[in-house]
Amino acid sequence: MKWGDFYGPHFVNRLRRGVKRHLSRPHRFICFTDDTRGLDQEVEALPLPEIELAEGMDDTRWQKMALFKKDLAGLSGTALYLDLDQVIVGDLEPFFTFPGKFRILRDAELFRAKPLRWVNPARRALLNSVGNSSVFRYEIGAHSHILDAYLADPDGAVRDYGISQRFQSAQLARSDDLHYWPKGWCVSFKNQCVPRHLLSFFKDPALPEGARIVCFAGQPKMEDVFSGNGGRWYRRIGDVEWLRRAWQMPENDSHD
């Protein structure tokens, strides 16, 4: 999904090329957007699905709730949803063959453990259960109860959950559909690729074994990384040519 002007069309195009390189099965690459300018011809651009958002929430991730419509632009079948600010670095086929009705990235796996969370076990358990909605697989139209629950009280959903992925996770848990990807398939660039703290001044970022998607949760963002900005004085970015190649691959590049 792409709306507004925060992400340019090159984010869509490069993600599409990464998917094409790493997914051999026949597939459609669909982008729901309010602006089709600059998109590759192989991107199937569709209008953003309409949804009634809570007051003041017109430009937030709650727009993603529309993906759970019973009738989503006449589409059907299995869909793998991907946020735009990610780099595909490995085979995507397992994301379609791994068993389960619904699979999502566990949010806590993208962040380093905070020792003080042991003080509040209930909050720790809650945060550990949240699915990160940047990478999830589902059957289109099969989870409309998530959208129905949101539309029943949009203001209450925002008030009680703050962000859409917490609300989404709560609804999935209630239907016993909240299940996660194997650990390590999706990795945080800053937390799993960059050596920790001052070690980053002696070692360059590296891709963990088994990683398939590199995510940019929090700061720094992808374009900050490519400019060498680590977001903290103690975080040196170093050589990320392997990441740059995976992100900026040419249109005619083939799988190694």
Secondary structure by P-SEA (a helix, b strand, c coil): ccccccccaaaaaaaaaaaaaccccbbbbbbbcccccccccccccccccccccccccccccccccccccccccccccbbbbbcccccccccccccccccccbbbccccccccccccccccaaaaaaaaaccccccccccccccaaaaaaaaacaaaaaaacccaaaaaaaaaaaacccccccccccccccccccccccccccccccccccccbbbbcccccaaaaaaccccccccccccaaaaaaaaacccccccc
